[in-house]
């Protein structure tokens, strides 16, 4: 795809994601306020100049703005003193508003204000649950089994004694159901020691592993330092296809052949077979099983690729394709799908909380924090990856929509969690103020609230600076 097309795709994907998760967040506040009898004066989808607006029968002005990068809801009284109220200012405001004060947010009981405030993050969690549940209900779910297909030499996994064929059972007491769970838990764990339980030959083995931080380059030319164990997902050592005219085709290999050994050395996974081919000379002898009969096939091996790791050596040097990674496919009924939605949302929450906690304790680096630039980059990459390799526009568009919706679910959880941080300018900070008011039976003084808002603003701006620095480092790494 050309630069203009790629840029348009990135912008479209970013706007699509932000519009969904932020508008749903604000709708959570709106519906909770409406349920509590608070009048919403305006609901804006986006910021900047108004493109389209209309007033509903309740008097709320709905507007679509020029910059679709979020939105907001404005309740009655959300101006001046009402933004940072204390008891004296609230009394003045009530006198000014008269009968309309009953529809003002700041004159509602504490529990209603807390409910309205928390409704935004709650809406984000509900959206995530709905997205994850809907996807598996309509499409089913494919997950890589948490079985080791290869161990990187000198990696954390190699030093801990992990072997090909080992199945991960748990990490730090949390069950591992898929291979993605391994990567998620390792990244959130940072440099802390992980208590890992694996299963080998039907017996559990407990290990303590500290992940190694490595520069990991992606297919887009960027790199990030990530904690890694050094394991790859398992692929059965069975031939899935043979390229016409390749050395393997000339030697007589067939799809369905199970590979047992290379030059007499046993093979336990297709990745291990590929690694043996990568280090082979010009000719190898491969032992296979075909129709229950063991055979040894001698074959020439093509020259190594100039760029190691770009394709499997089994493909580039022999012309052999595997049957694919070991995947579990499952269909869900509606009840199971909802349960899966809760499970996935909980997994994202757990991973995020663990990662932030490890940042605070110094066991993880904040370099994985992303801001708007990082979200836009990720959206563009997911979109690019979604449409690549499809032979028609319908399949490309379908893949794009599915993957962007799934990413919206993850982003929605992140937005909900960020807003629950106990920082005064965020929803979580307001909840802290309401907790104080419930205990002290009066609002925090206007001076204290103003100080809190300034401190919160500095903290949020600091986080944004760190996130933007990370985003720029990644983007510059793609260029230089």
C-alpha positions in Angstrom: 0.0 0.0 0.0 1.3 3.5 -0.8 2.1 6.1 1.8 -1.1 8.1 1.2 -3.3 5.0 1.4 -1.5 3.8 4.5 -1.9 7.3 6.1 -5.6 7.4 5.3 -6.1 3.9 6.7 -4.3 4.9 9.9 -6.4 8.0 10.4 -9.6 6.1 9.7 -8.8 3.4 12.1 -7.7 5.8 14.9 -10.9 7.9 14.5 -13.0 4.8 14.5 -11.5 3.5 17.7 -11.5 6.7 19.6 -15.0 7.6 18.6 -16.3 4.3 19.8 -14.6 4.1 23.2 -14.9 7.8 24.2 -18.5 8.3 23.0 -19.6 5.2 24.9 -17.7 6.5 28.0 -19.6 9.8 27.8 -22.9 8.0 27.1 -22.4 6.1 30.4 -22.3 9.5 32.2 -25.3 10.7 30.2 -27.5 7.7 30.9 -26.6 7.6 34.5 -27.3 11.3 34.9 -30.6 11.0 33.1 -31.6 8.1 35.4 -30.9 10.3 38.4 -32.9 13.2 37.1 -29.9 15.4 36.1 -30.4 17.5 33.0 -27.8 17.3 30.2 -27.5 20.6 28.4 -25.3 19.2 25.6 -23.7 16.0 24.3 -20.9 16.5 21.9 -19.4 13.8 19.6 -16.0 15.3 18.9 -14.5 18.7 19.6 -14.1 22.0 17.7 -16.6 23.7 15.3 -20.1 22.2 15.1 -20.9 20.4 11.9 -24.4 19.2 12.7 -26.6 19.8 15.8 -30.1 19.1 17.0 -32.1 19.5 20.2 -34.1 16.6 21.5 -37.4 16.7 23.4 -35.6 16.9 26.7 -33.7 20.0 25.8 -30.3 18.3 25.3 -28.3 19.7 22.3 -26.6 16.9 20.4 -23.7 18.0 18.2 -21.2 16.4 15.8 -18.0 18.4 15.8 -15.2 18.8 13.3 -12.6 16.8 15.2 -13.9 13.4 16.1 -11.3 12.7 18.8 -13.6 12.0 21.7 -16.6 13.9 23.1 -18.2 15.2 26.3 -21.5 15.6 28.1 -22.3 18.9 29.8 -24.7 18.7 32.7 -26.7 21.6 34.1 -24.5 23.7 36.4 -21.2 22.5 34.9 -19.7 26.0 34.8 -17.9 28.4 37.1 -18.4 27.6 40.8 -20.1 24.3 40.0 -16.9 22.9 38.6 -15.1 23.1 42.0 -18.0 23.5 44.5 -17.7 24.0 48.3 -20.7 24.5 50.6 -20.8 28.3 50.3 -20.6 28.3 46.5 -23.2 25.6 46.3 -25.6 27.7 48.4 -25.0 30.7 46.1 -25.6 28.5 43.1 -28.8 27.1 44.5 -30.2 30.6 45.1 -29.3 31.6 41.5 -30.9 28.5 39.9 -34.1 28.4 41.9 -36.4 25.5 41.0 -33.9 24.2 38.3 -31.5 23.3 41.1 -33.2 20.0 41.5 -32.0 19.0 38.0 -28.4 20.1 38.7 -25.7 17.5 39.1 -24.1 19.1 42.2 -27.3 19.1 44.2 -27.9 15.4 43.9 -27.1 13.0 46.8 -23.5 11.8 47.1 -24.4 8.3 45.9 -26.0 9.6 42.8 -23.1 11.8 41.9 -20.7 8.9 42.5 -22.8 6.7 40.3 -22.9 9.2 37.5 -19.1 9.7 37.8 -18.4 5.9 37.8 -20.8 5.2 35.0 -18.3 6.3 32.3 -15.7 3.7 33.2 -18.4 1.2 33.8 -19.8 1.8 30.3 -16.3 1.1 29.0 -16.1 -2.2 30.8 -19.6 -3.2 29.6 -18.6 -2.3 26.0 -15.5 -4.5 26.2 -17.5 -7.4 27.6 -20.1 -6.9 24.8 -17.4 -6.8 22.1 -15.5 -9.9 23.3 -18.7 -11.8 23.8 -20.1 -10.8 20.4 -17.0 -11.8 18.5 -16.7 -15.3 19.9 -20.5 -15.8 19.7 -20.5 -15.0 15.9 -17.0 -16.2 14.9 -16.0 -18.7 17.6 -12.6 -18.5 19.0 -9.2 -19.8 17.9 -6.4 -19.8 20.5 -2.9 -21.2 20.4 -2.3 -23.9 22.9 0.3 -23.0 25.6 2.7 -25.7 24.4 6.4 -24.9 23.7 7.5 -25.5 20.1 11.0 -24.0 20.4 13.3 -22.6 23.1 15.6 -19.7 22.1 19.2 -20.6 23.1 20.6 -18.6 26.1 17.1 -17.3 26.9 15.4 -17.1 30.3 13.4 -20.2 29.3 16.6 -22.1 28.3 18.3 -21.2 31.5 15.3 -22.4 33.6 15.3 -25.8 31.8 12.1 -25.4 29.8 12.0 -28.0 26.9 10.1 -28.4 23.7 6.7 -30.0 24.4 6.3 -28.5 27.8 2.8 -27.1 28.5 2.4 -24.0 30.6 -0.1 -24.5 33.4 0.1 -21.3 35.4 2.2 -18.1 36.0 2.2 -16.5 39.4 -0.8 -18.6 40.4 -2.9 -17.5 37.4 -4.1 -20.2 35.0 -2.5 -20.2 31.5 -5.1 -21.3 28.9 -3.5 -20.0 25.7 -0.1 -19.1 24.4 -1.1 -15.4 24.3 -1.6 -15.7 28.1 2.1 -16.4 28.5 3.2 -13.3 26.6 0.6 -11.1 28.4 1.6 -12.3 31.9 5.3 -12.0 31.1 5.1 -8.5 29.8 2.9 -7.3 32.8 5.4 -9.0 35.1 8.3 -7.0 34.0 11.6 -7.9 35.6 10.0 -9.6 38.7 10.6 -13.3 39.3 7.8 -15.4 37.9 6.5 -18.6 39.6 5.9 -20.8 36.6 4.2 -24.2 36.6 4.7 -26.4 33.5 3.5 -29.9 32.7 6.0 -32.4 31.2 5.1 -36.0 30.4 2.0 -35.6 32.6 3.8 -34.3 35.7 3.8 -30.7 37.0 7.1 -28.9 37.4 7.6 -25.6 39.3 10.1 -23.1 38.1 11.2 -19.6 39.0 12.0 -17.5 35.9 13.0 -13.8 35.4 12.2 -12.7 31.9 15.0 -11.1 29.8 14.4 -7.6 28.3 15.1 -7.8 24.6 14.7 -5.4 21.6 11.9 -7.0 19.6 11.5 -5.8 16.0 8.1 -6.0 14.4 7.2 -6.4 10.7 6.8 -2.6 10.4 10.4 -1.9 11.1 9.8 -0.6 14.7 11.2 -2.1 17.9 10.4 -2.2 21.5 12.2 -3.5 24.6 10.0 -6.3 25.9 10.4 -8.9 28.7 10.6 -12.3 27.1 11.0 -15.9 28.2 12.3 -17.1 24.8 9.7 -19.7 23.8 7.6 -20.2 20.7 4.2 -21.8 20.2 4.1 -25.4 19.1 3.7 -26.7 15.6 3.4 -30.4 15.0 6.3 -31.8 12.9 4.0 -32.8 10.1 4.4 -31.6 6.5 1.4 -29.5 5.4 2.6 -28.8 1.8 5.5 -29.2 -0.6 6.4 -26.4 -3.0 6.5 -27.5 -6.7 10.1 -27.6 -8.0 11.7 -27.3 -4.6 14.4 -29.6 -3.2 11.8 -31.3 -1.0 9.6 -32.0 -4.1 12.4 -33.5 -6.0 13.3 -35.7 -3.1 9.8 -37.1 -2.8 8.4 -35.5 0.4 4.5 -35.5 0.6 2.0 -33.6 2.6 1.1 -35.6 5.7 4.6 -37.0 6.3 5.5 -36.8 10.0 9.1 -35.9 10.6 11.0 -38.0 13.2 14.6 -37.0 12.8 17.2 -35.0 10.8 20.6 -36.7 10.3 19.7 -39.1 13.2 18.8 -36.3 15.7 15.2 -36.6 16.9 12.7 -33.8 16.0 9.9 -32.8 18.5 8.3 -29.9 16.7 8.3 -28.3 13.2 10.2 -25.3 14.6 13.0 -27.7 15.8 13.0 -29.3 12.3 13.3 -25.8 10.7 16.2 -24.9 13.1 18.0 -28.1 12.1 17.6 -27.3 8.4 18.8 -23.7 9.1 22.1 -25.1 10.5 22.5 -27.9 7.9 25.1 -28.2 5.2 24.1 -28.9 1.5 22.4 -32.3 2.1 20.5 -33.9 5.0 18.8 -37.2 5.7 15.3 -36.9 7.1 13.5 -39.7 8.8 9.7 -39.6 8.3 6.6 -41.8 8.9 4.2 -42.3 6.0 1.2 -44.6 6.1 2.7 -46.2 9.2 6.0 -46.9 7.6 9.3 -45.3 8.6 11.4 -44.0 5.7 14.6 -42.0 5.3 14.7 -39.5 2.5 17.9 -37.8 1.5 17.5 -34.3 0.1 19.6 -31.4 -1.1 19.3 -28.2 0.9 19.1 -24.8 -0.8 21.4 -21.9 0.3 20.5 -20.0 3.4 18.5 -16.8 3.1 20.4 -13.6 3.1 18.1 -12.2 5.9 17.8 -14.8 8.7 14.4 -15.1 10.3 12.4 -13.6 7.4 10.9 -17.0 6.5 11.2 -20.5 7.9 14.4 -22.3 6.8 12.2 -25.3 6.1 10.4 -23.3 3.5 13.3 -21.2 2.1 15.9 -24.0 1.9 13.7 -27.1 1.3 10.3 -25.9 0.2 8.3 -27.4 3.0 5.3 -25.9 4.8 4.0 -27.0 8.2 0.4 -27.8 9.0 0.3 -24.7 11.2 0.5 -23.9 14.9 -1.5 -26.1 17.4 -4.8 -24.2 17.7 -7.9 -24.9 19.7 -11.2 -23.9 18.0 -14.3 -23.5 20.1 -17.9 -22.4 19.5 -19.8 -20.6 22.2 -23.5 -20.4 23.1 -24.8 -17.0 24.4 -24.2 -17.7 28.1 -20.7 -19.0 27.4 -20.0 -16.0 25.2 -20.9 -13.6 28.0 -18.7 -15.5 30.4 -15.9 -15.3 28.0 -16.5 -11.5 27.7 -16.1 -11.1 31.4 -13.0 -13.4 31.4 -11.3 -11.5 28.7 -12.1 -8.1 30.2 -10.8 -9.3 33.6 -7.6 -10.6 31.9 -7.0 -7.1 30.3 -7.7 -5.4 33.7 -5.3 -7.8 35.5 -2.5 -7.4 33.0 -2.8 -3.6 33.1 -3.0 -3.3 36.9 0.0 -5.7 37.2 2.0 -3.7 34.7 1.2 -0.3 36.4 2.0 -1.8 39.8 5.4 -3.0 38.5 6.1 0.4 37.1 5.5 1.9 40.5 7.8 -0.6 42.2 10.5 -0.2 39.6 10.1 -3.8 38.3 8.9 -2.7 34.9 9.8 0.1 32.5 7.2 2.7 31.6 8.3 2.6 27.9 5.2 0.5 27.0 2.9 3.4 28.0 1.3 4.8 24.8 -0.5 8.1 24.1 -2.6 9.2 21.2 0.3 8.7 18.7 0.9 5.2 20.0 -2.8 4.3 19.7 -2.9 5.7 16.2 0.2 3.7 15.2 -1.3 0.5 16.7 -4.6 1.1 15.0 -2.8 1.7 11.6 -0.7 -1.5 12.1 -3.7 -3.6 13.0 -5.5 -2.3 10.0 -2.6 -2.9 7.7 -2.1 -6.4 9.0 -5.8 -7.1 8.5 -6.0 -6.2 4.9 -2.7 -7.7 3.7 -2.9 -11.1 2.0 -6.7 -10.9 1.2 -7.6 -11.6 -2.4 -10.8 -9.5 -2.5 -12.1 -6.3 -0.9 -14.9 -8.0 1.0 -12.6 -10.3 2.9 -10.1 -7.4 3.6 -12.9 -5.2 4.9 -14.3 -8.0 7.0 -10.9 -8.7 8.6 -10.3 -5.0 9.2 -13.7 -4.5 10.9 -13.2 -7.6 13.2 -9.7 -6.7 14.3 -10.5 -3.0 14.9 -13.6 -3.9 16.9 -11.4 -6.3 19.0 -8.8 -3.6 19.5 -11.6 -1.3 20.6 -12.5 -3.7 23.3 -9.0 -3.7 24.7 -8.7 0.1 24.4 -12.1 0.5 26.1 -10.8 -1.4 29.1 -7.7 0.8 29.2 -9.7 4.0 29.1 -12.0 2.8 31.9 -9.0 1.9 34.1 -7.2 5.2 33.4 -10.3 7.2 34.4 -10.6 5.3 37.7 -7.1 6.4 38.8 -7.4 8.5 42.0 -6.3 11.7 40.2 -8.5 14.7 40.8 -9.1 15.7 37.1 -10.2 12.1 36.3 -13.3 10.3 37.4 -11.4 8.4 40.0 -10.3 11.7 41.6 -13.9 12.8 41.8 -14.8 9.6 43.5 -12.1 10.2 46.1 -13.7 13.7 46.7 -17.1 12.1 47.1 -15.7 9.6 49.6 -14.3 12.5 51.6 -17.6 14.3 51.5 -19.5 11.2 52.6 -17.2 10.9 55.7 -16.8 14.6 56.5 -20.4 15.4 55.6 -19.3 18.4 53.6 -17.4 19.0 50.4 -13.7 19.4 50.4 -12.9 23.1 50.5 -12.6 24.9 47.1 -9.0 25.8 47.9 -8.1 22.1 48.5 -10.0 21.0 45.4 -8.3 23.6 43.2 -4.9 22.4 44.5 -5.8 18.8 43.8 -6.9 19.7 40.3 -3.5 21.4 39.6 -1.5 18.5 41.0 -3.7 16.1 39.0 -3.2 18.1 35.9 0.6 18.0 36.3 0.5 14.3 36.9 -1.6 13.6 33.8 0.6 15.9 31.7 3.6 14.1 33.0 2.1 10.7 31.9 1.2 12.1 28.5 4.8 13.4 28.1 6.2 9.9 28.9 3.7 8.2 26.6 4.4 10.7 23.8 8.2 10.2 24.2 7.7 6.5 23.9 5.5 6.9 20.8 8.1 9.2 19.2 11.0 6.8 20.0 9.1 4.0 18.3 8.2 6.0 15.2 11.8 7.4 14.9 13.1 3.8 15.2 11.1 2.9 12.1 12.8 5.7 10.1 16.4 5.5 11.4 
